[in-house]
Amino acid sequence: MNLRFWGVRGSIPTPHADRLRYGGNTTCVEIGSRADSEAVLIDCGSGLRVLGEDLAHRPPLSRIHILLTHFHWDHIQGLPYFPPLFRSDVEFVFYTNRPPDKVRGLLQVQMAEPFFPVPFEAIPARAEFRHIECGRPFRAGPLTVEAVALNHPQGAVGYRLESSGTVSVFASDHEYGNLAIDAGLIRASRDADLLIMDAQYTPEEYAGKVGWGHSSYAHAAHAANAANVDRLVLFHHDPTHTDIFLDTMLAATQELFPRTQMASEGKALHVTHPVAPSPAEAITAAYPRPR
């Protein structure tokens, strides 16, 4: 499974020189290969516009699957600036836990007069809206997907993504601390190859922002340890955090969960499932033959 981050920042884009190494665009993640005829995306933040530029150098896409976590601006604001939306030969499939008519209306709002010159109803691309339920797996392109409830103001979902035996979990915009919701996230992430999780705050910052809907890096490390994941990626970087500050957060998290990375705009991750050695191989590894 291949993942590429097109937007990793939370709340609002940050086009500042001291924040560009990790990236200043808001949430957008692509799952799959650049050679695929279909694309699977998570969210439509400002990073979606950057992805649109990259798509101009690839074979044409026929279908784009978009897994939406929720409808706060930083997760949908890139959609009006996404070139495939204005192509009649492209089909969009939006997956959300809200009724289709409600979703269409929400996406129409940000492109309605006087906010945008082209209304959503006038886009040439075909748009389909599919209602999903947490805990009930569904297919999105080549992936088997399960929505997972997250703890966030006005609601949000994360996603468990499975392909060819590899499992990645995306849990942005989640505030750790609700026992029932946390248990569901841990269940979905159990033994996953990759957990991408909200880590917007330091523990000290979080103490003053309880109820804002985001976690600290210590929360993310706790979830990774509890679920026994192979790798953790910190996501949804605070707009005030510089690259140097994020470096310190990464180092602090690695003391709690060593296999931690920081999400970085433009970076691709190749996710594989470690193959357990056979009993004979395990014995040989533990007791190597004398030379």
C-alpha positions as CSV (number, residue, x, y, z in Angstrom):
1,M,0.0,0.0,0.0
2,N,1.3,3.4,-1.0
3,L,0.4,6.6,0.7
4,R,1.3,10.2,-0.2
5,F,0.7,13.3,1.9
6,W,-0.5,16.3,0.0
7,G,-1.6,18.3,3.1
8,V,-0.6,17.7,6.7
9,R,-1.4,20.9,8.5
10,G,-4.5,21.5,10.7
11,S,-7.0,24.4,10.9
12,I,-5.7,26.7,8.3
13,P,-2.9,26.8,5.6
14,T,0.4,28.2,6.7
15,P,2.5,29.5,3.8
16,H,5.4,30.6,6.1
17,A,9.1,29.9,5.3
18,D,9.7,28.3,8.7
19,R,6.8,25.8,8.2
20,L,7.5,24.6,4.6
21,R,9.8,21.6,5.3
22,Y,6.9,19.7,6.9
23,G,4.3,21.5,4.8
24,G,1.7,24.2,5.1
25,N,-1.3,22.8,3.3
26,T,-4.3,21.3,5.1
27,T,-5.5,17.7,5.1
28,C,-5.3,15.6,1.9
29,V,-3.9,12.0,1.7
30,E,-3.7,9.8,-1.4
31,I,-3.6,6.0,-1.2
32,G,-2.4,4.1,-4.2
33,S,0.1,4.4,-7.1
34,R,0.5,7.3,-9.5
35,A,-0.1,4.9,-12.4
36,D,-3.5,3.8,-11.2
37,S,-6.6,4.7,-13.3
38,E,-8.6,5.4,-10.1
39,A,-7.5,7.5,-7.1
40,V,-8.5,7.1,-3.5
41,L,-8.2,10.2,-1.3
42,I,-8.8,11.2,2.3
43,D,-10.2,14.7,2.6
44,C,-10.1,17.8,0.4
45,G,-8.0,20.3,2.3
46,S,-5.8,22.8,0.5
47,G,-3.4,20.0,-0.3
48,L,-5.9,18.8,-2.9
49,R,-5.0,21.7,-5.1
50,V,-1.3,20.6,-5.1
51,L,-2.4,17.0,-6.0
52,G,-4.3,18.5,-8.9
53,E,-1.1,19.9,-10.3
54,D,0.6,16.6,-10.0
55,L,-2.3,14.8,-11.7
56,A,-1.6,16.9,-14.8
57,H,1.5,14.8,-15.3
58,R,-0.1,11.4,-14.9
59,P,-2.4,9.2,-17.1
60,P,-6.0,10.5,-16.9
61,L,-8.1,9.3,-14.1
62,S,-11.6,7.9,-14.7
63,R,-12.8,7.8,-11.1
64,I,-11.8,9.5,-7.8
65,H,-12.9,8.1,-4.5
66,I,-12.9,10.6,-1.6
67,L,-13.2,9.5,2.0
68,L,-14.4,12.5,3.9
69,T,-13.7,12.6,7.7
70,H,-15.9,15.7,8.4
71,F,-16.8,19.1,7.0
72,H,-14.7,21.6,8.8
73,W,-13.1,24.1,6.4
74,D,-9.6,22.7,6.5
75,H,-10.9,19.4,5.2
76,I,-12.9,20.6,2.3
77,Q,-11.5,24.0,1.2
78,G,-9.4,22.6,-1.6
79,L,-12.3,21.0,-3.5
80,P,-13.3,24.1,-5.6
81,Y,-9.7,24.4,-6.8
82,F,-9.3,20.7,-7.9
83,P,-9.1,20.6,-11.8
84,P,-10.7,17.1,-12.2
85,L,-13.9,18.6,-10.8
86,F,-14.2,20.5,-14.0
87,R,-13.8,17.5,-16.4
88,S,-16.9,15.7,-17.7
89,D,-15.0,12.4,-18.1
90,V,-14.3,12.0,-14.4
91,E,-16.6,10.5,-11.8
92,F,-16.3,11.4,-8.1
93,V,-17.5,9.1,-5.4
94,F,-17.8,10.7,-2.0
95,Y,-18.1,8.5,1.1
96,T,-19.4,10.0,4.4
97,N,-21.4,9.0,7.4
98,R,-24.1,11.7,6.6
99,P,-27.1,11.3,4.3
100,P,-26.2,11.9,0.6
101,D,-28.6,14.9,0.2
102,K,-27.1,16.5,3.2
103,V,-23.6,16.1,2.0
104,R,-24.4,17.5,-1.4
105,G,-25.8,20.5,0.3
106,L,-22.8,21.0,2.5
107,L,-20.4,21.0,-0.5
108,Q,-22.7,23.4,-2.3
109,V,-22.3,26.0,0.4
110,Q,-18.7,26.8,-0.1
111,M,-19.2,27.2,-3.8
112,A,-22.4,29.2,-3.5
113,E,-22.7,32.9,-4.3
114,P,-20.9,35.1,-3.2
115,F,-18.1,32.7,-2.0
116,F,-17.2,31.1,-5.4
117,P,-17.9,32.0,-9.0
118,V,-18.9,28.5,-10.1
119,P,-21.7,26.7,-8.2
120,F,-21.2,23.1,-7.3
121,E,-24.3,22.2,-9.3
122,A,-22.6,23.4,-12.5
123,I,-19.4,21.3,-12.3
124,P,-19.0,19.0,-15.3
125,A,-17.8,16.0,-13.4
126,R,-20.3,13.4,-12.2
127,A,-20.7,13.2,-8.4
128,E,-22.0,10.2,-6.5
129,F,-22.6,10.3,-2.7
130,R,-22.4,7.0,-0.7
131,H,-23.5,6.8,2.9
132,I,-21.3,4.7,5.2
133,E,-21.6,3.4,8.7
134,C,-18.9,2.9,11.3
135,G,-18.0,-0.7,11.8
136,R,-19.4,-1.8,8.4
137,P,-16.6,-2.5,5.9
138,F,-17.1,-1.2,2.3
139,R,-15.0,-1.1,-0.9
140,A,-13.5,2.1,-2.3
141,G,-11.5,1.3,-5.4
142,P,-9.0,-1.4,-4.6
143,L,-9.3,-0.9,-0.8
144,T,-11.4,-2.5,1.8
145,V,-12.4,0.4,4.2
146,E,-14.0,0.6,7.6
147,A,-15.1,3.9,9.1
148,V,-14.2,4.5,12.7
149,A,-15.9,7.0,15.0
150,L,-13.6,9.8,16.3
151,N,-14.0,12.3,19.2
152,H,-14.3,15.7,17.6
153,P,-16.7,18.7,17.8
154,Q,-19.7,18.1,15.5
155,G,-18.4,14.6,14.8
156,A,-15.7,13.0,12.6
157,V,-14.7,9.6,11.4
158,G,-11.3,8.0,10.7
159,Y,-10.6,5.1,8.3
160,R,-9.1,1.7,8.5
161,L,-7.7,0.8,5.1
162,E,-6.8,-2.7,4.0
163,S,-5.1,-3.9,0.8
164,S,-3.3,-7.2,0.1
165,G,-2.9,-7.9,3.8
166,T,-1.5,-4.5,4.8
167,V,-3.5,-2.2,7.1
168,S,-3.2,1.5,7.6
169,V,-5.4,3.6,9.9
170,F,-6.1,7.3,9.5
171,A,-7.3,9.1,12.7
172,S,-6.9,12.8,12.2
173,D,-9.1,15.3,14.2
174,H,-9.5,13.0,17.2
175,E,-9.3,14.0,20.9
176,Y,-8.1,11.1,23.0
177,G,-9.9,10.6,26.3
178,N,-13.3,9.3,25.5
179,L,-13.0,5.7,26.7
180,A,-15.6,4.2,24.4
181,I,-14.4,6.0,21.2
182,D,-10.8,5.3,22.1
183,A,-11.5,1.6,22.5
184,G,-13.0,1.6,19.0
185,L,-10.0,3.3,17.5
186,I,-7.6,0.8,19.3
187,R,-9.7,-2.1,18.0
188,A,-9.5,-0.8,14.4
189,S,-5.8,-0.2,14.8
190,R,-4.9,-3.5,16.4
191,D,-1.6,-4.8,14.9
192,A,-1.9,-2.3,12.0
193,D,1.1,-1.6,9.9
194,L,0.6,2.1,10.1
195,L,-1.3,4.5,12.3
196,I,-1.6,8.1,11.2
197,M,-3.0,10.1,14.1
198,D,-3.8,13.5,15.2
199,A,-1.0,14.9,17.4
200,Q,-1.6,18.7,17.1
201,Y,-0.4,19.6,20.6
202,T,2.3,19.0,23.2
203,P,0.9,17.7,26.5
204,E,1.4,21.1,27.9
205,E,-0.6,22.8,25.1
206,Y,-3.3,20.2,25.4
207,A,-3.9,21.0,29.1
208,G,-5.2,24.4,28.0
209,K,-7.2,23.1,25.0
210,V,-9.3,20.2,26.4
211,G,-12.5,19.9,24.3
212,W,-11.0,21.4,21.1
213,G,-11.1,18.0,19.4
214,H,-7.4,17.3,19.0
215,S,-4.8,15.1,20.7
216,S,-1.2,15.5,22.0
217,Y,1.8,13.6,20.7
218,A,1.7,11.7,24.0
219,H,-1.9,10.6,23.3
220,A,-0.8,9.3,19.9
221,A,2.1,7.4,21.3
222,H,-0.2,5.8,23.9
223,A,-2.7,4.7,21.2
224,A,0.2,3.3,19.1
225,N,1.5,1.3,22.0
226,A,-2.0,0.1,23.1
227,A,-2.8,-1.1,19.5
228,N,0.6,-2.6,18.9
229,V,1.0,-0.9,15.6
230,D,4.2,-1.2,13.6
231,R,4.6,2.5,12.8
232,L,3.1,5.8,14.0
233,V,2.9,9.0,11.9
234,L,2.0,12.3,13.6
235,F,-0.5,14.4,11.7
236,H,-2.6,17.6,11.7
237,H,0.2,19.9,12.7
238,D,-0.8,23.0,14.6
239,P,-0.6,26.2,12.4
240,T,1.7,27.9,15.0
241,H,4.3,25.1,15.0
242,T,7.4,25.7,13.0
243,D,9.5,23.0,11.5
244,I,12.0,23.2,14.3
245,F,9.2,22.9,16.9
246,L,7.9,19.8,15.1
247,D,11.4,18.3,15.2
248,T,11.3,18.6,19.0
249,M,7.8,17.0,19.1
250,L,9.0,14.1,16.9
251,A,12.0,13.5,19.2
252,A,9.8,13.5,22.3
253,T,7.4,11.1,20.7
254,Q,10.1,8.7,19.7
255,E,11.1,8.3,23.3
256,L,7.5,7.1,23.9
257,F,7.1,5.1,20.7
258,P,10.4,4.7,18.8
259,R,8.9,3.9,15.4
260,T,7.4,7.3,14.9
261,Q,7.6,9.6,11.9
262,M,6.2,13.1,11.2
263,A,3.8,13.5,8.3
264,S,5.5,15.6,5.7
265,E,3.8,17.2,2.6
266,G,4.8,15.5,-0.6
267,K,6.3,12.5,1.2
268,A,5.3,9.0,0.1
269,L,5.2,6.0,2.4
270,H,5.3,2.4,1.2
271,V,3.4,0.3,3.7
272,T,4.2,-3.4,3.9
273,H,3.2,-6.1,6.3
274,P,6.1,-7.8,8.0
275,V,6.3,-11.5,7.2
276,A,6.7,-13.6,10.3
277,P,9.5,-16.1,10.0
278,S,8.7,-19.8,9.8
279,P,9.5,-21.8,13.0
280,A,12.7,-23.2,11.4
281,E,13.8,-19.7,10.5
282,A,13.0,-18.4,13.9
283,I,15.1,-21.1,15.5
284,T,18.0,-20.5,13.1
285,A,17.9,-16.8,13.9
286,A,17.9,-17.4,17.7
287,Y,20.6,-20.1,17.5
288,P,22.7,-19.5,14.4
289,R,24.8,-22.4,13.1
290,P,28.5,-22.3,14.1
291,R,30.7,-21.2,11.2
